[in-house]
Amino acid sequence: MITSYREFWEFYLREHSKPLTRILHFVGTSLGIVLLIWFVWRGQWYYIPLCFVCGYAFAWFAHFVVEKNRPATFQYPFWSFISDYKMMFYMATGRLETELERTVRNGDQQEVRK
């Protein structure tokens, strides 16, 4: 059982180990944001749920088909939602590889040493 966001973030990154999974998350989240802006700008509030459908369709496809794991959204919906944007930010700023090294790869090395 994960009890802190720090633990969850490391788990989240491990669950997104394949680059294609991360790219599909980035595309889905980006399209969701674009749709949100479009619907708000047009005053079509009733379409806003489609933003989530779009974002999660790409993400869940990535998990079930590419990563072959269960989306973290099912067990940790809030932390997962926040982490989608955090990962997207790290990708957009070119810092994701450093973050992967810092969290996942270093954590895996520590597990091997135990």
N, C-alpha and C positions, 0 to 999 in steps of 0.2 A: 504494500500500500504506500503510495506516494503521499507525503505529508507537507512538503514545501514546494514552492515554485521552482526553486533552484534544482531540486531533484527532478521535478517534472520537465524542466527545460532540457536537462541531459537526456532524459528518457525520450522526449520529443525529437531531439536531434538524431538519436539512434534509430527512431522509427522512420526517419526521413534520410536514410543512408545513401540512397541512390540519387544521382544528379537529376534523372528524369522526373522522379517524384517531386523534388524541390522545384523544378521548372514548371511542372503542371500546377503545383500549388501557387506559384508566382503568377502564372497566366490566369488561373481561375480567380484568385483574389483581385488581381488587377481589373479583370473584366467586371467583377462584382462592384468594385469601386466606381468604374466608369458608368455602369448602369445606375448605381445609386445617384451619382451626380446628375445624370441624364433625367432620371425620374423626378428628382427634386426640382431641377431647373424647369421641367415641363409641368410641374405640379401634379404629377401622376403618382400620388402617394400609395395608391392601392397596388402598384406594381413592385414596390420595394421588396417584398419577399422573394422576388425573382433574383435579386442580388445575391441572396444566400444560396438559392438553388444553384445558380451559376458557379459560385465559388466552391461549394461543397461537391458539386458534380465532378469537377476536375480533380479535387483532392481525393475523393473517395475512389474514383477510377484509378488514380495513382496508387492508392494503398492496396486495393483489391487485385489489380492487374500487374502493376510494376513491382511494388514492394512486397506484395503478398502477405500483408499483415492487416490487423484490425485498426481502423482510424482511432486515434486517441480521443476524438470528439465524443465517442460513445461513452467513455468512462469519465473524462475530464472536460466537459464542454466549454466551460469558461476559460480555463487555462489554455486549452487547445486553440480557441478563437484568438486569444491574445498572442499566442505563440506564432500563429500564422502570420500576423503582422510583424512580429519581431523578426521572424526568419526572413520575411520579405524585405524588411529594412536592412538587415545584414547583407542580403544578396544585392540590393540596390546600391549599397555603399561599398561593396567589394570586401566586406569583412567576414563573410560567412566561413571561408576556409580557415581563417584564424580562430573563429569561434568553435568550429568543429575540432580543430587541433586542441584547443584549450579544454573543451568539455569532454567530448566523446573519446577521442583517441588517447588522451592522457588518462581518462577514467578506465579505458580498456587495458592500458598498460599497468595501471595500479591493480586491477583485478587479476592480471596474470601473475604479478609479484606475490599476491597473497597466498 
